[in-house]
Amino acid sequence: MANSTSGAAIEFFQGIDEKVVPEIRLTRSRDGRTGQAFFTFEQPEALTKETMTDITGMRLVDEEGVLVTRDVNARFVNGNPSALEATYTWKSEADFDRFMRFANRYANSHGLGYTEASGKN
């Protein structure tokens, strides 16, 4: 579980909170049932040459439990690891609601807000 002072945490290694706050983009199907959250962590602490092969997933941890995705990739610049990109997918409105409860706790515990992109010009 996330430590009690943070409320919610993102981990690449169990029990170790990633300190770098990601950019998160959401997409949803037209009916709202399915969708994805795309996470981009620039220069995360978890990404070093020594540990990058040990990263097998991303854990979203809060008071309700843990959400897990195995869809995590490293991005390289000039042969050096520079970012981690992860995708969390939900397949029901209940899964989306659960993800949003995590996202709100994470935002609140890290002093963040969000903006909605309308997709209009």
CNS distance restraints for C-alpha pairs under 8 A (distance, minus, plus):
assign (resid   1 and name CA) (resid  15 and name CA) 7.31 0.50 0.50
assign (resid   1 and name CA) (resid  61 and name CA) 5.90 0.50 0.50
assign (resid   1 and name CA) (resid  62 and name CA) 6.31 0.50 0.50
assign (resid   1 and name CA) (resid  63 and name CA) 7.01 0.50 0.50
assign (resid   1 and name CA) (resid  65 and name CA) 6.97 0.50 0.50
assign (resid   1 and name CA) (resid  66 and name CA) 7.74 0.50 0.50
assign (resid   2 and name CA) (resid   6 and name CA) 6.59 0.50 0.50
assign (resid   2 and name CA) (resid   7 and name CA) 6.29 0.50 0.50
assign (resid   2 and name CA) (resid   8 and name CA) 5.61 0.50 0.50
assign (resid   2 and name CA) (resid   9 and name CA) 5.59 0.50 0.50
assign (resid   2 and name CA) (resid  15 and name CA) 7.54 0.50 0.50
assign (resid   2 and name CA) (resid  17 and name CA) 7.60 0.50 0.50
assign (resid   2 and name CA) (resid  61 and name CA) 5.76 0.50 0.50
assign (resid   2 and name CA) (resid  62 and name CA) 5.80 0.50 0.50
assign (resid   2 and name CA) (resid  63 and name CA) 7.46 0.50 0.50
assign (resid   3 and name CA) (resid   7 and name CA) 6.76 0.50 0.50
assign (resid   3 and name CA) (resid   8 and name CA) 7.83 0.50 0.50
assign (resid   6 and name CA) (resid 106 and name CA) 7.98 0.50 0.50
assign (resid   6 and name CA) (resid 109 and name CA) 5.42 0.50 0.50
assign (resid   6 and name CA) (resid 110 and name CA) 7.53 0.50 0.50
assign (resid   7 and name CA) (resid  62 and name CA) 6.10 0.50 0.50
assign (resid   7 and name CA) (resid  63 and name CA) 7.01 0.50 0.50
assign (resid   7 and name CA) (resid 105 and name CA) 6.32 0.50 0.50
assign (resid   7 and name CA) (resid 106 and name CA) 6.87 0.50 0.50
assign (resid   7 and name CA) (resid 109 and name CA) 5.74 0.50 0.50
assign (resid   8 and name CA) (resid  60 and name CA) 7.48 0.50 0.50
assign (resid   8 and name CA) (resid  61 and name CA) 5.59 0.50 0.50
assign (resid   8 and name CA) (resid  62 and name CA) 4.37 0.50 0.50
assign (resid   8 and name CA) (resid  63 and name CA) 7.25 0.50 0.50
assign (resid   8 and name CA) (resid 102 and name CA) 6.92 0.50 0.50
assign (resid   8 and name CA) (resid 105 and name CA) 5.74 0.50 0.50
assign (resid   8 and name CA) (resid 106 and name CA) 4.82 0.50 0.50
assign (resid   8 and name CA) (resid 109 and name CA) 6.61 0.50 0.50
assign (resid   9 and name CA) (resid  17 and name CA) 5.82 0.50 0.50
assign (resid   9 and name CA) (resid  18 and name CA) 7.31 0.50 0.50
assign (resid   9 and name CA) (resid  60 and name CA) 6.05 0.50 0.50
assign (resid   9 and name CA) (resid  61 and name CA) 5.20 0.50 0.50
assign (resid   9 and name CA) (resid  62 and name CA) 6.53 0.50 0.50
assign (resid   9 and name CA) (resid 106 and name CA) 6.41 0.50 0.50
assign (resid  10 and name CA) (resid  17 and name CA) 5.74 0.50 0.50
assign (resid  10 and name CA) (resid  18 and name CA) 5.73 0.50 0.50
assign (resid  10 and name CA) (resid  58 and name CA) 7.01 0.50 0.50
assign (resid  10 and name CA) (resid  59 and name CA) 5.66 0.50 0.50
assign (resid  10 and name CA) (resid  60 and name CA) 4.75 0.50 0.50
assign (resid  10 and name CA) (resid  61 and name CA) 6.14 0.50 0.50
assign (resid  11 and name CA) (resid  15 and name CA) 7.02 0.50 0.50
assign (resid  11 and name CA) (resid  16 and name CA) 5.82 0.50 0.50
assign (resid  11 and name CA) (resid  17 and name CA) 4.94 0.50 0.50
assign (resid  11 and name CA) (resid  18 and name CA) 5.41 0.50 0.50
assign (resid  11 and name CA) (resid  58 and name CA) 5.78 0.50 0.50
assign (resid  11 and name CA) (resid  59 and name CA) 4.99 0.50 0.50
assign (resid  11 and name CA) (resid  60 and name CA) 6.56 0.50 0.50
assign (resid  11 and name CA) (resid  61 and name CA) 7.53 0.50 0.50
assign (resid  12 and name CA) (resid  16 and name CA) 7.33 0.50 0.50
assign (resid  12 and name CA) (resid  17 and name CA) 7.71 0.50 0.50
assign (resid  12 and name CA) (resid  18 and name CA) 7.03 0.50 0.50
assign (resid  12 and name CA) (resid  46 and name CA) 6.62 0.50 0.50
assign (resid  12 and name CA) (resid  55 and name CA) 6.15 0.50 0.50
assign (resid  12 and name CA) (resid  56 and name CA) 7.55 0.50 0.50
assign (resid  12 and name CA) (resid  57 and name CA) 6.06 0.50 0.50
assign (resid  12 and name CA) (resid  58 and name CA) 4.80 0.50 0.50
assign (resid  12 and name CA) (resid  59 and name CA) 6.25 0.50 0.50
assign (resid  13 and name CA) (resid  17 and name CA) 7.83 0.50 0.50
assign (resid  13 and name CA) (resid  46 and name CA) 7.80 0.50 0.50
assign (resid  13 and name CA) (resid  55 and name CA) 7.10 0.50 0.50
assign (resid  13 and name CA) (resid  58 and name CA) 7.80 0.50 0.50
assign (resid  14 and name CA) (resid  59 and name CA) 7.66 0.50 0.50
assign (resid  18 and name CA) (resid  44 and name CA) 7.02 0.50 0.50
assign (resid  18 and name CA) (resid  45 and name CA) 6.45 0.50 0.50
assign (resid  18 and name CA) (resid  46 and name CA) 6.70 0.50 0.50
assign (resid  19 and name CA) (resid  44 and name CA) 7.35 0.50 0.50
assign (resid  19 and name CA) (resid  45 and name CA) 6.86 0.50 0.50
assign (resid  20 and name CA) (resid  41 and name CA) 6.57 0.50 0.50
assign (resid  20 and name CA) (resid  42 and name CA) 7.48 0.50 0.50
assign (resid  20 and name CA) (resid  43 and name CA) 7.56 0.50 0.50
assign (resid  20 and name CA) (resid  44 and name CA) 5.38 0.50 0.50
assign (resid  20 and name CA) (resid  45 and name CA) 6.88 0.50 0.50
assign (resid  21 and name CA) (resid  41 and name CA) 6.71 0.50 0.50
assign (resid  22 and name CA) (resid  39 and name CA) 5.89 0.50 0.50
assign (resid  22 and name CA) (resid  40 and name CA) 5.20 0.50 0.50
assign (resid  22 and name CA) (resid  41 and name CA) 4.52 0.50 0.50
assign (resid  22 and name CA) (resid  42 and name CA) 7.20 0.50 0.50
assign (resid  23 and name CA) (resid  39 and name CA) 5.72 0.50 0.50
assign (resid  23 and name CA) (resid  40 and name CA) 5.21 0.50 0.50
assign (resid  23 and name CA) (resid  41 and name CA) 6.67 0.50 0.50
assign (resid  24 and name CA) (resid  37 and name CA) 6.48 0.50 0.50
assign (resid  24 and name CA) (resid  38 and name CA) 5.48 0.50 0.50
assign (resid  24 and name CA) (resid  39 and name CA) 4.62 0.50 0.50
assign (resid  24 and name CA) (resid  40 and name CA) 6.56 0.50 0.50
assign (resid  25 and name CA) (resid  37 and name CA) 5.62 0.50 0.50
assign (resid  25 and name CA) (resid  38 and name CA) 5.11 0.50 0.50
assign (resid  25 and name CA) (resid  39 and name CA) 6.72 0.50 0.50
assign (resid  26 and name CA) (resid  35 and name CA) 7.32 0.50 0.50
assign (resid  26 and name CA) (resid  36 and name CA) 5.77 0.50 0.50
assign (resid  26 and name CA) (resid  37 and name CA) 4.47 0.50 0.50
assign (resid  26 and name CA) (resid  38 and name CA) 6.32 0.50 0.50
assign (resid  27 and name CA) (resid  35 and name CA) 5.34 0.50 0.50
assign (resid  27 and name CA) (resid  36 and name CA) 5.37 0.50 0.50
assign (resid  27 and name CA) (resid  37 and name CA) 6.54 0.50 0.50
assign (resid  28 and name CA) (resid  32 and name CA) 5.50 0.50 0.50
assign (resid  28 and name CA) (resid  33 and name CA) 7.26 0.50 0.50
assign (resid  28 and name CA) (resid  34 and name CA) 5.78 0.50 0.50
assign (resid  28 and name CA) (resid  35 and name CA) 4.04 0.50 0.50
assign (resid  28 and name CA) (resid  36 and name CA) 6.55 0.50 0.50
assign (resid  29 and name CA) (resid  33 and name CA) 6.42 0.50 0.50
assign (resid  29 and name CA) (resid  34 and name CA) 5.50 0.50 0.50
assign (resid  29 and name CA) (resid  35 and name CA) 5.79 0.50 0.50
assign (resid  32 and name CA) (resid  93 and name CA) 6.89 0.50 0.50
assign (resid  33 and name CA) (resid  90 and name CA) 7.95 0.50 0.50
assign (resid  33 and name CA) (resid  91 and name CA) 6.19 0.50 0.50
assign (resid  33 and name CA) (resid  92 and name CA) 4.72 0.50 0.50
assign (resid  33 and name CA) (resid  93 and name CA) 4.84 0.50 0.50
assign (resid  33 and name CA) (resid  96 and name CA) 7.59 0.50 0.50
assign (resid  34 and name CA) (resid  89 and name CA) 7.54 0.50 0.50
assign (resid  34 and name CA) (resid  90 and name CA) 5.48 0.50 0.50
assign (resid  34 and name CA) (resid  91 and name CA) 4.44 0.50 0.50
assign (resid  34 and name CA) (resid  92 and name CA) 5.57 0.50 0.50
assign (resid  34 and name CA) (resid  93 and name CA) 7.08 0.50 0.50
assign (resid  34 and name CA) (resid  96 and name CA) 7.57 0.50 0.50
assign (resid  35 and name CA) (resid  89 and name CA) 5.85 0.50 0.50
assign (resid  35 and name CA) (resid  90 and name CA) 5.55 0.50 0.50
assign (resid  35 and name CA) (resid  91 and name CA) 6.79 0.50 0.50
assign (resid  35 and name CA) (resid  96 and name CA) 7.74 0.50 0.50
assign (resid  36 and name CA) (resid  87 and name CA) 6.52 0.50 0.50
assign (resid  36 and name CA) (resid  88 and name CA) 5.55 0.50 0.50
assign (resid  36 and name CA) (resid  89 and name CA) 4.37 0.50 0.50
assign (resid  36 and name CA) (resid  90 and name CA) 6.23 0.50 0.50
assign (resid  37 and name CA) (resid  87 and name CA) 5.64 0.50 0.50
assign (resid  37 and name CA) (resid  88 and name CA) 5.14 0.50 0.50
assign (resid  37 and name CA) (resid  89 and name CA) 6.47 0.50 0.50
assign (resid  38 and name CA) (resid  85 and name CA) 7.23 0.50 0.50
assign (resid  38 and name CA) (resid  86 and name CA) 5.93 0.50 0.50
assign (resid  38 and name CA) (resid  87 and name CA) 4.66 0.50 0.50
assign (resid  38 and name CA) (resid  88 and name CA) 6.64 0.50 0.50
assign (resid  39 and name CA) (resid  84 and name CA) 7.96 0.50 0.50
assign (resid  39 and name CA) (resid  85 and name CA) 5.56 0.50 0.50
assign (resid  39 and name CA) (resid  86 and name CA) 5.06 0.50 0.50
assign (resid  39 and name CA) (resid  87 and name CA) 6.18 0.50 0.50
assign (resid  40 and name CA) (resid  83 and name CA) 6.90 0.50 0.50
assign (resid  40 and name CA) (resid  84 and name CA) 5.90 0.50 0.50
assign (resid  40 and name CA) (resid  85 and name CA) 4.64 0.50 0.50
assign (resid  40 and name CA) (resid  86 and name CA) 6.67 0.50 0.50
assign (resid  41 and name CA) (resid  83 and name CA) 5.43 0.50 0.50
assign (resid  41 and name CA) (resid  84 and name CA) 5.15 0.50 0.50
assign (resid  41 and name CA) (resid  85 and name CA) 6.40 0.50 0.50
assign (resid  42 and name CA) (resid  82 and name CA) 6.33 0.50 0.50
assign (resid  42 and name CA) (resid  83 and name CA) 4.52 0.50 0.50
assign (resid  42 and name CA) (resid  84 and name CA) 6.77 0.50 0.50
assign (resid  43 and name CA) (resid  47 and name CA) 7.02 0.50 0.50
assign (resid  43 and name CA) (resid  81 and name CA) 7.95 0.50 0.50
assign (resid  43 and name CA) (resid  82 and name CA) 5.29 0.50 0.50
assign (resid  43 and name CA) (resid  83 and name CA) 5.20 0.50 0.50
assign (resid  43 and name CA) (resid  84 and name CA) 7.72 0.50 0.50
assign (resid  44 and name CA) (resid  83 and name CA) 6.54 0.50 0.50
assign (resid  44 and name CA) (resid  84 and name CA) 7.09 0.50 0.50
assign (resid  46 and name CA) (resid  51 and name CA) 6.99 0.50 0.50
assign (resid  46 and name CA) (resid  52 and name CA) 7.45 0.50 0.50
assign (resid  47 and name CA) (resid  51 and name CA) 6.28 0.50 0.50
assign (resid  47 and name CA) (resid  52 and name CA) 5.42 0.50 0.50
assign (resid  47 and name CA) (resid  74 and name CA) 7.96 0.50 0.50
assign (resid  47 and name CA) (resid  81 and name CA) 6.92 0.50 0.50
assign (resid  47 and name CA) (resid  82 and name CA) 7.79 0.50 0.50
assign (resid  47 and name CA) (resid  83 and name CA) 7.33 0.50 0.50
assign (resid  47 and name CA) (resid  84 and name CA) 7.24 0.50 0.50
assign (resid  48 and name CA) (resid  52 and name CA) 5.71 0.50 0.50
assign (resid  48 and name CA) (resid  81 and name CA) 7.01 0.50 0.50
assign (resid  49 and name CA) (resid  80 and name CA) 7.96 0.50 0.50
assign (resid  49 and name CA) (resid  81 and name CA) 7.14 0.50 0.50
assign (resid  51 and name CA) (resid  55 and name CA) 6.82 0.50 0.50
assign (resid  52 and name CA) (resid  74 and name CA) 7.65 0.50 0.50
assign (resid  55 and name CA) (resid  72 and name CA) 7.93 0.50 0.50
assign (resid  56 and name CA) (resid  70 and name CA) 6.07 0.50 0.50
assign (resid  56 and name CA) (resid  72 and name CA) 7.21 0.50 0.50
assign (resid  57 and name CA) (resid  68 and name CA) 6.94 0.50 0.50
assign (resid  57 and name CA) (resid  69 and name CA) 5.53 0.50 0.50
assign (resid  57 and name CA) (resid  70 and name CA) 4.11 0.50 0.50
assign (resid  57 and name CA) (resid  71 and name CA) 6.49 0.50 0.50
assign (resid  57 and name CA) (resid  72 and name CA) 5.83 0.50 0.50
assign (resid  58 and name CA) (resid  68 and name CA) 5.80 0.50 0.50
assign (resid  58 and name CA) (resid  69 and name CA) 5.42 0.50 0.50
assign (resid  58 and name CA) (resid  70 and name CA) 6.42 0.50 0.50
assign (resid  58 and name CA) (resid  71 and name CA) 7.87 0.50 0.50
assign (resid  58 and name CA) (resid  72 and name CA) 6.94 0.50 0.50
assign (resid  58 and name CA) (resid  86 and name CA) 7.25 0.50 0.50
assign (resid  59 and name CA) (resid  66 and name CA) 6.30 0.50 0.50
assign (resid  59 and name CA) (resid  67 and name CA) 5.74 0.50 0.50
assign (resid  59 and name CA) (resid  68 and name CA) 4.68 0.50 0.50
assign (resid  59 and name CA) (resid  69 and name CA) 6.73 0.50 0.50
assign (resid  60 and name CA) (resid  66 and name CA) 5.49 0.50 0.50
assign (resid  60 and name CA) (resid  67 and name CA) 4.99 0.50 0.50
assign (resid  60 and name CA) (resid  68 and name CA) 6.33 0.50 0.50
assign (resid  60 and name CA) (resid 102 and name CA) 7.36 0.50 0.50
assign (resid  61 and name CA) (resid  65 and name CA) 5.87 0.50 0.50
assign (resid  61 and name CA) (resid  66 and name CA) 4.57 0.50 0.50
assign (resid  61 and name CA) (resid  67 and name CA) 6.59 0.50 0.50
assign (resid  61 and name CA) (resid 102 and name CA) 7.62 0.50 0.50
assign (resid  62 and name CA) (resid  66 and name CA) 6.54 0.50 0.50
assign (resid  62 and name CA) (resid 102 and name CA) 6.41 0.50 0.50
assign (resid  62 and name CA) (resid 105 and name CA) 7.52 0.50 0.50
assign (resid  67 and name CA) (resid  99 and name CA) 7.85 0.50 0.50
assign (resid  68 and name CA) (resid  88 and name CA) 7.63 0.50 0.50
assign (resid  69 and name CA) (resid  86 and name CA) 7.69 0.50 0.50
assign (resid  69 and name CA) (resid  87 and name CA) 6.97 0.50 0.50
assign (resid  69 and name CA) (resid  88 and name CA) 5.59 0.50 0.50
assign (resid  69 and name CA) (resid  89 and name CA) 7.79 0.50 0.50
assign (resid  71 and name CA) (resid  86 and name CA) 5.55 0.50 0.50
assign (resid  71 and name CA) (resid  87 and name CA) 5.53 0.50 0.50
assign (resid  71 and name CA) (resid  88 and name CA) 7.20 0.50 0.50
assign (resid  72 and name CA) (resid  84 and name CA) 6.87 0.50 0.50
assign (resid  72 and name CA) (resid  85 and name CA) 5.68 0.50 0.50
assign (resid  72 and name CA) (resid  86 and name CA) 4.24 0.50 0.50
assign (resid  72 and name CA) (resid  87 and name CA) 6.70 0.50 0.50
assign (resid  73 and name CA) (resid  84 and name CA) 5.73 0.50 0.50
assign (resid  73 and name CA) (resid  85 and name CA) 5.23 0.50 0.50
assign (resid  73 and name CA) (resid  86 and name CA) 6.31 0.50 0.50
assign (resid  74 and name CA) (resid  81 and name CA) 6.51 0.50 0.50
assign (resid  74 and name CA) (resid  82 and name CA) 7.43 0.50 0.50
assign (resid  74 and name CA) (resid  83 and name CA) 5.78 0.50 0.50
assign (resid  74 and name CA) (resid  84 and name CA) 4.56 0.50 0.50
assign (resid  74 and name CA) (resid  85 and name CA) 6.22 0.50 0.50
assign (resid  75 and name CA) (resid  81 and name CA) 5.88 0.50 0.50
assign (resid  75 and name CA) (resid  82 and name CA) 5.73 0.50 0.50
assign (resid  75 and name CA) (resid  83 and name CA) 5.03 0.50 0.50
assign (resid  75 and name CA) (resid  84 and name CA) 6.02 0.50 0.50
assign (resid  75 and name CA) (resid  85 and name CA) 7.18 0.50 0.50
assign (resid  76 and name CA) (resid  80 and name CA) 5.16 0.50 0.50
assign (resid  76 and name CA) (resid  81 and name CA) 4.36 0.50 0.50
assign (resid  76 and name CA) (resid  82 and name CA) 5.28 0.50 0.50
assign (resid  76 and name CA) (resid  83 and name CA) 7.01 0.50 0.50
assign (resid  77 and name CA) (resid  81 and name CA) 6.41 0.50 0.50
assign (resid  77 and name CA) (resid  82 and name CA) 6.14 0.50 0.50
assign (resid  90 and name CA) (resid  95 and name CA) 5.48 0.50 0.50
assign (resid  90 and name CA) (resid  96 and name CA) 5.91 0.50 0.50
assign (resid  91 and name CA) (resid  95 and name CA) 6.50 0.50 0.50
assign (resid  91 and name CA) (resid  96 and name CA) 7.65 0.50 0.50
assign (resid  92 and name CA) (resid  96 and name CA) 6.34 0.50 0.50
assign (resid  93 and name CA) (resid  97 and name CA) 6.09 0.50 0.50
assign (resid  94 and name CA) (resid  98 and name CA) 6.20 0.50 0.50
assign (resid  95 and name CA) (resid  99 and name CA) 6.19 0.50 0.50
assign (resid  96 and name CA) (resid 100 and name CA) 6.15 0.50 0.50
assign (resid  97 and name CA) (resid 101 and name CA) 6.27 0.50 0.50
assign (resid  98 and name CA) (resid 102 and name CA) 6.48 0.50 0.50
assign (resid  99 and name CA) (resid 103 and name CA) 6.15 0.50 0.50
assign (resid 100 and name CA) (resid 104 and name CA) 6.01 0.50 0.50
assign (resid 101 and name CA) (resid 105 and name CA) 6.27 0.50 0.50
assign (resid 102 and name CA) (resid 106 and name CA) 6.05 0.50 0.50
assign (resid 103 and name CA) (resid 107 and name CA) 6.01 0.50 0.50
assign (resid 104 and name CA) (resid 108 and name CA) 6.04 0.50 0.50
assign (resid 105 and name CA) (resid 109 and name CA) 6.02 0.50 0.50
assign (resid 106 and name CA) (resid 110 and name CA) 6.14 0.50 0.50
assign (resid 107 and name CA) (resid 111 and name CA) 5.87 0.50 0.50
assign (resid 107 and name CA) (resid 112 and name CA) 4.55 0.50 0.50
assign (resid 107 and name CA) (resid 113 and name CA) 6.18 0.50 0.50
assign (resid 108 and name CA) (resid 112 and name CA) 6.14 0.50 0.50
assign (resid 108 and name CA) (resid 113 and name CA) 7.82 0.50 0.50
